[in-house]
């Protein structure tokens, strides 16, 4: 899901409508407000954290994440460093995992 800053609202709506019950995998590009020259507030960060926690509570487990290098910019507090506004998070729904014998 790559919906440019609408992922947070979209995920909240998906929780409300129980749309993720039959989803086996979910890959999301998440953003903070840093890219739009606004700083994310503590309330914003708490909201993002709560949404990601909600994913865990309904059975999703993160198996991979990485910075989106095309969303790099100079940091506000550390202008000599490149930081990323975007992270790509990959989840698998643990309800659909089965054990494998080797």
N, CA, C and O atoms as a MOPAC input file, in Angstrom:
PM7 MOZYME 1SCF
protein

 N      0.86300 1    -1.15900 1     0.00000 1
 C      0.00000 1     0.00000 1     0.00000 1
 C      0.90800 1     1.22000 1     0.00000 1
 O      1.71000 1     1.40700 1     0.91500 1
 N      0.78100 1     2.02300 1    -1.00000 1
 C      1.57100 1     3.24500 1    -1.13100 1
 C      0.60000 1     4.35700 1    -1.50300 1
 O      0.32700 1     4.59000 1    -2.68100 1
 N      0.08300 1     5.03900 1    -0.48900 1
 C     -0.98000 1     6.02600 1    -0.73400 1
 C     -0.60500 1     7.41900 1    -0.23600 1
 O     -1.47000 1     8.24500 1     0.05200 1
 N      0.70700 1     7.66100 1    -0.13900 1
 C      1.25500 1     8.98500 1     0.14800 1
 C      0.52700 1     9.74400 1     1.26400 1
 O     -0.29200 1    10.62400 1     1.00100 1
 N      0.83400 1     9.39500 1     2.47900 1
 C      0.33400 1    10.04500 1     3.69100 1
 C     -1.09700 1     9.66600 1     4.06900 1
 O     -1.58000 1    10.10400 1     5.11300 1
 N     -1.77700 1     8.88100 1     3.26900 1
 C     -3.13900 1     8.46100 1     3.60900 1
 C     -3.16400 1     7.07200 1     4.23900 1
 O     -4.23500 1     6.55400 1     4.55900 1
 N     -1.98800 1     6.46500 1     4.41900 1
 C     -1.95200 1     5.11300 1     4.96500 1
 C     -2.50700 1     5.05700 1     6.39000 1
 O     -3.14300 1     4.07200 1     6.76700 1
 N     -2.27400 1     6.09600 1     7.17400 1
 C     -2.75100 1     6.08000 1     8.56100 1
 C     -4.27400 1     6.10200 1     8.61400 1
 O     -4.88600 1     5.31000 1     9.33100 1
 N     -4.88000 1     6.99900 1     7.86100 1
 C     -6.35300 1     7.05200 1     7.80100 1
 C     -6.91200 1     5.76500 1     7.20300 1
 O     -7.92300 1     5.24100 1     7.67100 1
 N     -6.24500 1     5.25900 1     6.16200 1
 C     -6.70800 1     4.03800 1     5.50200 1
 C     -6.67300 1     2.84900 1     6.45400 1
 O     -7.62600 1     2.07200 1     6.50800 1
 N     -5.59600 1     2.70200 1     7.19700 1
 C     -5.49200 1     1.58800 1     8.14500 1
 C     -6.55900 1     1.69600 1     9.23400 1
 O     -7.16700 1     0.69300 1     9.60800 1
 N     -6.78700 1     2.89400 1     9.73800 1
 C     -7.83300 1     3.06100 1    10.76200 1
 C     -9.20100 1     2.64500 1    10.22200 1
 O     -9.98200 1     2.00200 1    10.92400 1
 N     -9.48000 1     3.00700 1     9.00000 1
 C    -10.75200 1     2.62400 1     8.38000 1
 C    -10.81400 1     1.11000 1     8.18500 1
 O    -11.86300 1     0.50200 1     8.39500 1
 N     -9.70300 1     0.50400 1     7.78800 1
 C     -9.65800 1    -0.95400 1     7.60600 1
 C     -9.91200 1    -1.68100 1     8.92300 1
 O    -10.59200 1    -2.70800 1     8.94400 1
 N     -9.37200 1    -1.15600 1    10.02100 1
 C     -9.64300 1    -1.75700 1    11.33600 1
 C    -11.13600 1    -1.64800 1    11.66300 1
 O    -11.76400 1    -2.61200 1    12.09900 1
 N    -11.67600 1    -0.46900 1    11.44600 1
 C    -13.08900 1    -0.20500 1    11.74800 1
 C    -14.00700 1    -1.13300 1    10.95900 1
 O    -14.99700 1    -1.63500 1    11.49200 1
 N    -13.68100 1    -1.35500 1     9.70800 1
 C    -14.51200 1    -2.17400 1     8.82400 1
 C    -14.12100 1    -3.65300 1     8.84100 1
 O    -14.72600 1    -4.46700 1     8.14300 1
 N    -13.10700 1    -3.99800 1     9.64200 1
 C    -12.60800 1    -5.37500 1     9.73400 1
 C    -12.20400 1    -5.93100 1     8.36500 1
 O    -12.47200 1    -7.08700 1     8.03700 1
 N    -11.56000 1    -5.08000 1     7.59000 1
 C    -11.17800 1    -5.45400 1     6.23100 1
 C     -9.90300 1    -6.28900 1     6.17000 1
 O     -9.59100 1    -6.85200 1     5.12100 1
 N     -9.16900 1    -6.38000 1     7.25800 1
 C     -7.88600 1    -7.08500 1     7.22200 1
 C     -7.98800 1    -8.53000 1     7.68700 1
 O     -6.98500 1    -9.24300 1     7.71600 1
 N     -9.18200 1    -8.96800 1     8.04900 1
 C     -9.36200 1   -10.32800 1     8.56700 1
 C     -8.88600 1   -11.41200 1     7.61300 1
 O     -8.37300 1   -12.43900 1     8.05500 1
 N     -9.04600 1   -11.20200 1     6.32200 1
 C     -8.67900 1   -12.23500 1     5.34700 1
 C     -7.43200 1   -11.87600 1     4.55300 1
 O     -7.13500 1   -12.50100 1     3.53500 1
 N     -6.70300 1   -10.87000 1     5.02000 1
 C     -5.46000 1   -10.46400 1     4.36100 1
 C     -4.31800 1   -11.29000 1     4.92500 1
 O     -4.14100 1   -11.36500 1     6.14100 1
 N     -3.54100 1   -11.90900 1     4.04300 1
 C     -2.43700 1   -12.76700 1     4.47500 1
 C     -1.12500 1   -12.00600 1     4.60400 1
 O     -0.32600 1   -12.28300 1     5.49800 1
 N     -0.90600 1   -11.04600 1     3.71000 1
 C      0.31900 1   -10.25000 1     3.73500 1
 C     -0.03600 1    -8.79700 1     3.49500 1
 O     -1.00300 1    -8.48400 1     2.79900 1
 N      0.75100 1    -7.92300 1     4.07400 1
 C      0.51000 1    -6.49000 1     3.92200 1
 C      1.85600 1    -5.78300 1     3.87100 1
 O      2.67500 1    -5.92400 1     4.78000 1
 N      2.07700 1    -5.02700 1     2.81100 1
 C      3.29000 1    -4.22100 1     2.69700 1
 C      2.83300 1    -2.77300 1     2.60800 1
 O      2.02800 1    -2.41000 1     1.75000 1
 N      3.36200 1    -1.95400 1     3.50900 1
 C      2.91300 1    -0.56200 1     3.62400 1
 C      4.11500 1     0.36300 1     3.54800 1
 O      5.14700 1     0.10100 1     4.16500 1
 N      3.98400 1     1.43000 1     2.80000 1
 C      4.95700 1     2.50800 1     2.87800 1
 C      4.36000 1     3.53600 1     3.81900 1
 O      3.31900 1     4.12500 1     3.52800 1
 N      5.02700 1     3.75100 1     4.95900 1
 C      4.52000 1     4.71000 1     5.93900 1
 C      5.36400 1     5.97900 1     5.90200 1
 O      6.56600 1     5.94600 1     5.63600 1
 N      4.69700 1     7.09800 1     6.17700 1
 C      5.34100 1     8.40600 1     6.14200 1
 C      5.15000 1     9.13200 1     7.46500 1
 O      4.20000 1     8.88000 1     8.20600 1
 N      6.07200 1    10.03200 1     7.73700 1
 C      5.88200 1    11.00400 1     8.80300 1
 C      5.70800 1    12.35400 1     8.11400 1
 O      5.81800 1    12.45700 1     6.89200 1
 N      5.44200 1    13.36000 1     8.89100 1
 C      5.24100 1    14.68600 1     8.29800 1
 C      6.54100 1    15.38900 1     7.95300 1
 O      6.52200 1    16.46800 1     7.36100 1
 N      7.65700 1    14.80100 1     8.30800 1
 C      8.95100 1    15.45800 1     8.10700 1
 C      9.18900 1    15.88200 1     6.66100 1
 O      9.79800 1    16.92100 1     6.40500 1
 N      8.71200 1    15.08600 1     5.72800 1
 C      8.97600 1    15.38500 1     4.32500 1
 C      8.27000 1    16.66000 1     3.88100 1
 O      8.75400 1    17.35600 1     2.98800 1
 N      7.14700 1    16.96900 1     4.48500 1
 C      6.36800 1    18.13900 1     4.07000 1
 C      6.78300 1    19.39800 1     4.83200 1
 O      6.01400 1    20.35500 1     4.92600 1
 N      8.00800 1    19.39000 1     5.37700 1
 C      8.57300 1    20.52000 1     6.09500 1
 C      7.79200 1    20.86100 1     7.36500 1
 O      7.88500 1    21.97500 1     7.87900 1
 N      7.03400 1    19.90700 1     7.85800 1
 C      6.37200 1    20.01800 1     9.14400 1
 C      6.93700 1    18.91500 1    10.00500 1
 O      7.28700 1    17.84300 1     9.51100 1
 N      7.02300 1    19.17700 1    11.27600 1
 C      7.49300 1    18.12500 1    12.16700 1
 C      6.29700 1    17.35700 1    12.70400 1
 O      5.25600 1    17.93900 1    13.00800 1
 N      6.45400 1    16.06100 1    12.81500 1
 C      5.42200 1    15.24700 1    13.44200 1
 C      5.38000 1    15.61600 1    14.92100 1
 O      6.42100 1    15.77500 1    15.55800 1
 N      4.18900 1    15.74800 1    15.45300 1
 C      4.02500 1    16.05600 1    16.86300 1
 C      4.06500 1    14.76100 1    17.67200 1
 O      4.03300 1    13.66600 1    17.11000 1
 N      4.13500 1    14.89300 1    18.96600 1
 C      4.07200 1    13.72800 1    19.84200 1
 C      2.75200 1    13.00400 1    19.61000 1
 O      2.72300 1    11.77400 1    19.57000 1
 N      1.66100 1    13.75000 1    19.45700 1
 C      0.35900 1    13.12800 1    19.19000 1
 C      0.37100 1    12.33800 1    17.88500 1
 O     -0.20400 1    11.25200 1    17.81100 1
 N      1.02200 1    12.87700 1    16.85800 1
 C      1.14100 1    12.14700 1    15.58600 1
 C      1.89000 1    10.83600 1    15.79600 1
 O      1.44600 1     9.78300 1    15.34000 1
 N      3.01000 1    10.90000 1    16.47700 1
 C      3.82900 1     9.70600 1    16.68500 1
 C      3.09000 1     8.67200 1    17.53200 1
 O      3.20400 1     7.47200 1    17.28000 1
 N      2.34100 1     9.12200 1    18.52400 1
 C      1.53400 1     8.19200 1    19.32100 1
 C      0.46000 1     7.53800 1    18.45800 1
 O      0.19200 1     6.34400 1    18.59300 1
 N     -0.14700 1     8.31300 1    17.58000 1
 C     -1.15800 1     7.75700 1    16.66600 1
 C     -0.53700 1     6.68200 1    15.78100 1
 O     -1.09200 1     5.59100 1    15.64500 1
 N      0.61000 1     6.98300 1    15.17800 1
 C      1.27300 1     6.01000 1    14.30700 1
 C      1.59800 1     4.73800 1    15.08600 1
 O      1.36700 1     3.62900 1    14.60300 1
 N      2.13400 1     4.90700 1    16.29200 1
 C      2.48200 1     3.76200 1    17.12600 1
 C      1.24900 1     2.93100 1    17.46600 1
 O      1.29800 1     1.70100 1    17.42600 1
 N      0.15700 1     3.58800 1    17.79600 1
 C     -1.08700 1     2.87700 1    18.12400 1
 C     -1.61600 1     2.08200 1    16.93300 1
 O     -2.11900 1     0.97000 1    17.09400 1
 N     -1.50100 1     2.65000 1    15.75400 1
 C     -1.98000 1     1.96000 1    14.55300 1
 C     -1.12700 1     0.72200 1    14.28300 1
 O     -1.66400 1    -0.34100 1    13.96900 1
 N      0.19700 1     0.84900 1    14.40300 1
 C      1.06600 1    -0.30100 1    14.17600 1
 C      0.86600 1    -1.36100 1    15.26000 1
 O      0.95000 1    -2.55700 1    14.98200 1
 N      0.60700 1    -0.93200 1    16.47900 1
 C      0.29600 1    -1.86700 1    17.56200 1
 C     -1.00000 1    -2.60600 1    17.27000 1
 O     -1.11200 1    -3.80300 1    17.53500 1
 N     -1.97500 1    -1.89600 1    16.72700 1
 C     -3.25900 1    -2.51300 1    16.37200 1
 C     -3.05100 1    -3.63400 1    15.35100 1
 O     -3.69700 1    -4.67800 1    15.43300 1
 N     -2.14800 1    -3.41500 1    14.39000 1
 C     -1.82900 1    -4.47400 1    13.42600 1
 C     -1.32500 1    -5.72100 1    14.15100 1
 O     -1.73300 1    -6.83800 1    13.83500 1
 N     -0.44600 1    -5.52300 1    15.11300 1
 C      0.08100 1    -6.65000 1    15.89400 1
 C     -1.04000 1    -7.34800 1    16.66100 1
 O     -1.08100 1    -8.57700 1    16.72600 1
 N     -1.94100 1    -6.56700 1    17.23900 1
 C     -3.02000 1    -7.13800 1    18.05400 1
 C     -3.97500 1    -8.01100 1    17.24800 1
 O     -4.58000 1    -8.93600 1    17.78900 1
 N     -4.11000 1    -7.71900 1    15.95800 1
 C     -5.01500 1    -8.54200 1    15.14700 1
 C     -4.28300 1    -9.67300 1    14.43100 1
 O     -4.86800 1   -10.37200 1    13.60300 1
 N     -2.99300 1    -9.85100 1    14.75500 1
 C     -2.28800 1   -11.02400 1    14.25800 1
 C     -1.17800 1   -10.78200 1    13.25000 1
 O     -0.51400 1   -11.73500 1    12.84300 1
 N     -0.95300 1    -9.55200 1    12.83600 1
 C      0.10500 1    -9.28800 1    11.86000 1
 C      1.45400 1    -9.20600 1    12.55500 1
 O      1.58200 1    -8.63400 1    13.63700 1
 N      2.46000 1    -9.79200 1    11.90800 1
 C      3.82100 1    -9.75900 1    12.42800 1
 C      4.73600 1    -9.18300 1    11.35400 1
 O      4.71700 1    -9.60900 1    10.19900 1
 N      5.54400 1    -8.19500 1    11.77000 1
 C      6.48100 1    -7.59100 1    10.82600 1
 C      7.62900 1    -8.56900 1    10.58700 1
 O      8.20700 1    -9.10400 1    11.53300 1
 N      7.95000 1    -8.79600 1     9.32500 1
 C      9.06600 1    -9.68500 1     9.02400 1
 C     10.18100 1    -8.95400 1     8.28600 1
 O     11.27500 1    -9.49500 1     8.12000 1
 N      9.91300 1    -7.73600 1     7.84400 1
 C     10.96200 1    -6.96000 1     7.16600 1
 C     10.57500 1    -5.49500 1     7.17400 1
 O      9.39500 1    -5.15600 1     7.08600 1
 N     11.56500 1    -4.63000 1     7.28100 1
 C     11.35000 1    -3.20200 1     7.09900 1
 C     12.63200 1    -2.60400 1     6.52800 1
 O     13.72100 1    -3.14600 1     6.71300 1
 N     12.48600 1    -1.49000 1     5.83900 1
 C     13.66100 1    -0.77300 1     5.36500 1
 C     13.28900 1     0.66400 1     5.04500 1
 O     12.12400 1     0.99500 1     4.82700 1
 N     14.31800 1     1.51300 1     5.02200 1
 C     14.13700 1     2.90300 1     4.63800 1
 C     13.86000 1     2.97900 1     3.15000 1
 O     14.42100 1     2.20800 1     2.37200 1
 N     13.00900 1     3.89300 1     2.75400 1
 C     12.81900 1     4.16300 1     1.33700 1
 C     13.82500 1     5.24600 1     0.96900 1
 O     13.65900 1     6.40900 1     1.33800 1
 N     14.85100 1     4.86700 1     0.25400 1
 C     15.94300 1     5.79400 1    -0.05100 1
 C     15.50700 1     6.95400 1    -0.94000 1
 O     16.13800 1     8.01100 1    -0.92000 1
 N     14.45400 1     6.78000 1    -1.71000 1
 C     14.00900 1     7.88100 1    -2.56900 1
 C     13.29400 1     8.96100 1    -1.75900 1
 O     12.99800 1    10.03100 1    -2.29000 1
 N     13.01600 1     8.69700 1    -0.48900 1
 C     12.37600 1     9.69700 1     0.37000 1
 C     13.35500 1    10.34600 1     1.32600 1
 O     12.96200 1    10.82400 1     2.39000 1
 N     14.63600 1    10.36700 1     0.95500 1
 C     15.65300 1    10.93700 1     1.84200 1
 C     15.66600 1    12.45300 1     1.76900 1
 O     15.38400 1    13.05000 1     0.73000 1
 N     16.00100 1    13.06300 1     2.90200 1
 C     16.15600 1    14.50700 1     2.96900 1
 C     17.11400 1    14.81500 1     4.11000 1
 O     17.43900 1    13.93800 1     4.91100 1
 N     17.55900 1    16.04900 1     4.18200 1
 C     18.45100 1    16.46400 1     5.26800 1
 C     17.64000 1    16.62500 1     6.54000 1
 O     16.56700 1    17.22600 1     6.52400 1
 N     18.14100 1    16.09800 1     7.62900 1
 C     17.41600 1    16.14400 1     8.89900 1
 C     17.30600 1    17.54500 1     9.46000 1
 O     18.19600 1    18.37200 1     9.25800 1
 N     16.21200 1    17.81800 1    10.16900 1
 C     16.01700 1    19.12700 1    10.80400 1
 C     17.02000 1    19.33200 1    11.92800 1
 O     17.65700 1    20.38200 1    12.01000 1
 N     17.16300 1    18.34400 1    12.78700 1
 C     18.05900 1    18.45700 1    13.93100 1
 C     19.49700 1    18.10600 1    13.59000 1
 O     20.42500 1    18.52300 1    14.28200 1
 N     19.68200 1    17.33700 1    12.51700 1
 C     21.01800 1    16.91100 1    12.10200 1
 C     21.17100 1    17.17400 1    10.60300 1
 O     21.10500 1    16.24200 1     9.80100 1
 N     21.37300 1    18.43700 1    10.22200 1
 C     21.40000 1    18.76900 1     8.78900 1
 C     22.50800 1    18.09500 1     7.99700 1
 O     22.45900 1    18.08100 1     6.76700 1
 N     23.49600 1    17.54300 1     8.66600 1
 C     24.56900 1    16.86600 1     7.92900 1
 C     24.21300 1    15.41900 1     7.60900 1
 O     24.97000 1    14.73400 1     6.92100 1
 N     23.06100 1    14.94400 1     8.10200 1
 C     22.66400 1    13.55100 1     7.88200 1
 C     21.43400 1    13.46000 1     7.00100 1
 O     20.51800 1    14.27600 1     7.10200 1
 N     21.42500 1    12.45900 1     6.13800 1
 C     20.22500 1    12.14200 1     5.37800 1
 C     19.33600 1    11.26300 1     6.24600 1
 O     19.80600 1    10.30500 1     6.86100 1
 N     18.06700 1    11.58900 1     6.29000 1
 C     17.09000 1    10.75900 1     6.98100 1
 C     15.98800 1    10.43200 1     5.99300 1
 O     15.91100 1    11.03200 1     4.92100 1
 N     15.14600 1     9.49400 1     6.34300 1
 C     14.08200 1     9.09200 1     5.43400 1
 C     12.73500 1     9.45500 1     6.02400 1
 O     12.50800 1     9.30600 1     7.22500 1
 N     11.85600 1     9.92600 1     5.18300 1
 C     10.48400 1    10.22000 1     5.60800 1
 C      9.62300 1     8.97500 1     5.47600 1
 O      8.51400 1     8.91800 1     6.00700 1
 N     10.13200 1     7.99200 1     4.77300 1
 C      9.31300 1     6.84100 1     4.40200 1
 C     10.00100 1     5.53800 1     4.79800 1
 O     11.21400 1     5.37800 1     4.66000 1
 N      9.19800 1     4.63200 1     5.28600 1
 C      9.67700 1     3.30200 1     5.63500 1
 C      8.74300 1     2.29700 1     4.98800 1
 O      7.53000 1     2.50000 1     4.94100 1
 N      9.30000 1     1.24200 1     4.50300 1
 C      8.47900 1     0.18500 1     3.93000 1
 C      8.44900 1    -0.97100 1     4.91600 1
 O      9.48300 1    -1.54400 1     5.25800 1
 N      7.23900 1    -1.30500 1     5.36700 1
 C      7.02800 1    -2.32800 1     6.37900 1
 C      6.31400 1    -3.51100 1     5.74900 1
 O      5.28900 1    -3.34700 1     5.08800 1
 N      6.85100 1    -4.68600 1     5.95300 1
 C      6.23800 1    -5.90300 1     5.41700 1
 C      5.72500 1    -6.74800 1     6.58000 1
 O      6.46100 1    -7.05600 1     7.51700 1
 N      4.45600 1    -7.11400 1     6.50000 1
 C      3.79800 1    -7.89800 1     7.54400 1
 C      3.23900 1    -9.18400 1     6.96100 1
 O      2.87700 1    -9.25800 1     5.78700 1
 N      3.18000 1   -10.19100 1     7.81700 1
 C      2.49200 1   -11.42300 1     7.47900 1
 C      1.45900 1   -11.65300 1     8.57800 1
 O      1.72000 1   -11.38600 1     9.75100 1
 N      0.29100 1   -12.15000 1     8.19200 1
 C     -0.77200 1   -12.42600 1     9.15500 1
 C     -0.51200 1   -13.79400 1     9.77600 1
 O     -0.57400 1   -14.81700 1     9.09400 1
 N     -0.22300 1   -13.80300 1    11.07400 1
 C      0.14400 1   -15.05000 1    11.75200 1
 C     -0.99800 1   -16.05500 1    11.79500 1
 O     -0.76100 1   -17.23800 1    12.03800 1
 N     -2.22000 1   -15.61600 1    11.56700 1
 C     -3.36100 1   -16.54600 1    11.54200 1
 C     -3.25200 1   -17.54200 1    10.39000 1
 O     -3.83800 1   -18.62300 1    10.43200 1
 N     -2.49800 1   -17.16300 1     9.36400 1
 C     -2.39000 1   -18.02400 1     8.18200 1
 C     -1.08000 1   -18.79500 1     8.13900 1
 O     -0.80900 1   -19.49100 1     7.16000 1
 N     -0.27100 1   -18.68500 1     9.16800 1
 C      0.98700 1   -19.42700 1     9.18700 1
 C      0.71700 1   -20.86300 1     9.63300 1
 O     -0.08500 1   -21.11100 1    10.53300 1
 N      1.38400 1   -21.77100 1     9.00000 1
 C      1.30300 1   -23.17200 1     9.41200 1
 C      2.71800 1   -23.63800 1     9.69000 1
 O      3.67300 1   -23.14700 1     9.08800 1
 N      2.84800 1   -24.57000 1    10.58600 1
 C      4.19000 1   -25.06000 1    10.89800 1
 C      4.67100 1   -25.96200 1     9.77400 1
 O      3.88900 1   -26.65700 1     9.12400 1
 N      5.95200 1   -25.93100 1     9.56900 1
 C      6.55900 1   -26.73200 1     8.51300 1
 C      7.54300 1   -27.69000 1     9.16600 1
 O      8.39700 1   -27.27400 1     9.94900 1
 N      7.42400 1   -28.94700 1     8.84900 1
 C      8.36500 1   -29.94800 1     9.36000 1
 C      9.51800 1   -30.08500 1     8.39100 1
 O      9.32100 1   -30.11400 1     7.17600 1
 N     10.71700 1   -30.16900 1     8.92700 1
 C     11.90100 1   -30.30100 1     8.08800 1
 C     12.54300 1   -31.64500 1     8.36900 1
 O     13.56600 1   -31.97800 1     7.77100 1

